[in-house]
């Protein structure tokens, strides 16, 4: 019994030491920044941290809501790059029924045709060891994008998306690289950033480039745990 009690106490301590920040579960179409999460874009074709800009306009739509650089009623000035979110638990086609497909709770991102990146940024609330995971997928008919994960200005992961890797109930998964995934641990100081980025790819056009993202950051241990 004593051994069992010790194991239970140890597991409870481990659970307490970890704090999970899940992009999908935490997503807001009202607030930006939203606690540790920021939705935005790059002012230029650079991923340098000082080029990050916050999106200003949310359409708050349903089932798919968008963050845009500025007020916009459709593709044109202020529309790209965007960060979108499926507010439902089921996959949705946008625009229905023949557009891109975003799964329940998935974030969808698209760069601008001038090469500005679509960005989601996590800001570390405290110093500690963080486990970062990201799953990118082409969710348009055939997405051709470049995707990245950065710690501050240091690249942790770079890949190309080429194909469709979304919900197979809508389309056949196909292409040379329809998905890309990253998982790793990073030591972070308070206010360090992790940036998830989607660019317009090697063909240098954002046409048909919507790319899905599931991301999670877990604080494994730090001096001051908690949100």
KABELFEN-V934212 format. One record per residue. N is the residue number from 1. RES is the residue in one letter. NEAR is the number of other ideal C-beta (glycine too) atoms within 8 Angstrom. D_CENTER is the distance of its C-alpha to the mean C-alpha in Angstrom with 2 decimals. Layout:
{{N	RES	NEAR	D_CENTER} {N	RES	NEAR	D_CENTER}}
This chain:
{{1	X	4	44.86} {2	X	5	44.28} {3	X	6	42.07} {4	X	7	39.98} {5	X	8	39.67} {6	X	8	38.51} {7	X	8	35.78} {8	X	8	34.60} {9	X	8	34.57} {10	X	8	32.61} {11	X	8	29.89} {12	X	8	29.76} {13	X	8	29.40} {14	X	8	26.50} {15	X	7	24.69} {16	X	7	25.44} {17	X	8	24.22} {18	X	10	20.67} {19	X	8	18.19} {20	X	8	14.89} {21	X	13	11.85} {22	X	8	9.68} {23	X	15	6.63} {24	X	11	8.37} {25	X	6	11.75} {26	X	11	11.39} {27	X	11	9.92} {28	X	8	12.67} {29	X	10	14.03} {30	X	6	16.87} {31	X	6	15.96} {32	X	12	14.19} {33	X	8	14.02} {34	X	12	13.51} {35	X	7	15.01} {36	X	11	12.75} {37	X	15	9.65} {38	X	13	9.93} {39	X	12	8.80} {40	X	14	10.62} {41	X	13	11.95} {42	X	15	14.45} {43	X	8	18.08} {44	X	7	19.22} {45	X	7	18.31} {46	X	7	17.74} {47	X	10	14.88} {48	X	6	17.35} {49	X	8	16.15} {50	X	4	18.88} {51	X	10	17.50} {52	X	13	14.52} {53	X	9	15.37} {54	X	9	14.29} {55	X	14	14.11} {56	X	8	17.46} {57	X	11	17.77} {58	X	11	16.45} {59	X	8	18.41} {60	X	7	17.72} {61	X	7	18.59} {62	X	7	19.00} {63	X	7	18.03} {64	X	13	15.20} {65	X	12	14.40} {66	X	11	13.17} {67	X	13	12.60} {68	X	15	14.76} {69	X	11	16.34} {70	X	8	19.59} {71	X	7	21.60} {72	X	11	21.74} {73	X	3	23.38} {74	X	5	22.11} {75	X	5	21.28} {76	X	6	22.99} {77	X	5	22.95} {78	X	9	20.11} {79	X	10	18.01} {80	X	13	15.90} {81	X	16	13.31} {82	X	12	11.53} {83	X	15	8.43} {84	X	15	9.71} {85	X	14	9.82} {86	X	14	12.46} {87	X	8	14.62} {88	X	8	16.80} {89	X	4	17.13} {90	X	5	18.26} {91	X	12	16.95} {92	X	11	17.59} {93	X	11	18.68} {94	X	11	18.15} {95	X	5	20.58} {96	X	7	22.59} {97	X	4	23.94} {98	X	5	23.33} {99	X	9	19.99} {100	X	11	16.56} {101	X	13	15.73} {102	X	16	12.75} {103	X	11	13.32} {104	X	8	13.94} {105	X	10	11.17} {106	X	13	8.53} {107	X	15	6.04} {108	X	17	7.63} {109	X	15	7.73} {110	X	13	11.08} {111	X	16	12.90} {112	X	10	16.41} {113	X	9	19.56} {114	X	5	20.69} {115	X	11	17.93} {116	X	13	15.77} {117	X	13	12.11} {118	X	14	9.25} {119	X	16	7.35} {120	X	16	5.24} {121	X	13	7.81} {122	X	15	9.28} {123	X	11	13.06} {124	X	15	15.33} {125	X	8	17.91} {126	X	11	20.56} {127	X	9	21.59} {128	X	13	21.22} {129	X	11	19.89} {130	X	14	16.23} {131	X	10	14.90} {132	X	15	11.38} {133	X	11	10.02} {134	X	14	7.34} {135	X	11	8.36} {136	X	13	8.09} {137	X	13	10.84} {138	X	19	12.98} {139	X	16	13.53} {140	X	12	16.15} {141	X	6	19.71} {142	X	10	19.11} {143	X	16	16.04} {144	X	12	16.87} {145	X	14	14.07} {146	X	12	13.34} {147	X	16	10.12} {148	X	14	10.04} {149	X	14	9.40} {150	X	13	11.88} {151	X	10	13.90} {152	X	7	15.48} {153	X	6	16.95} {154	X	6	17.27} {155	X	7	15.45} {156	X	11	14.54} {157	X	11	13.42} {158	X	6	14.02} {159	X	11	14.44} {160	X	11	15.40} {161	X	19	14.52} {162	X	12	17.86} {163	X	13	18.51} {164	X	15	17.44} {165	X	12	15.70} {166	X	16	14.89} {167	X	8	17.30} {168	X	7	20.68} {169	X	4	22.58} {170	X	8	21.84} {171	X	10	22.17} {172	X	5	23.22} {173	X	10	20.67} {174	X	7	21.90} {175	X	11	21.54} {176	X	5	21.78} {177	X	10	18.13} {178	X	14	16.34} {179	X	10	13.65} {180	X	12	12.54} {181	X	8	11.73} {182	X	11	11.90} {183	X	7	13.52} {184	X	8	15.53} {185	X	8	17.13} {186	X	10	17.42} {187	X	6	19.99} {188	X	12	18.73} {189	X	6	20.84} {190	X	8	20.29} {191	X	6	18.15} {192	X	10	16.70} {193	X	12	13.11} {194	X	16	10.25} {195	X	14	8.23} {196	X	15	5.39} {197	X	13	7.37} {198	X	18	8.79} {199	X	11	12.56} {200	X	13	15.51} {201	X	14	16.84} {202	X	6	20.39} {203	X	6	22.03} {204	X	6	20.91} {205	X	8	20.31} {206	X	10	17.41} {207	X	5	19.63} {208	X	8	18.18} {209	X	15	14.89} {210	X	14	12.26} {211	X	17	9.54} {212	X	17	7.65} {213	X	16	4.63} {214	X	11	5.79} {215	X	15	5.40} {216	X	11	8.62} {217	X	13	10.81} {218	X	11	14.51} {219	X	15	17.33} {220	X	10	20.12} {221	X	8	22.78} {222	X	9	23.62} {223	X	5	26.50} {224	X	6	25.34} {225	X	10	23.11} {226	X	6	21.45} {227	X	6	19.06}}
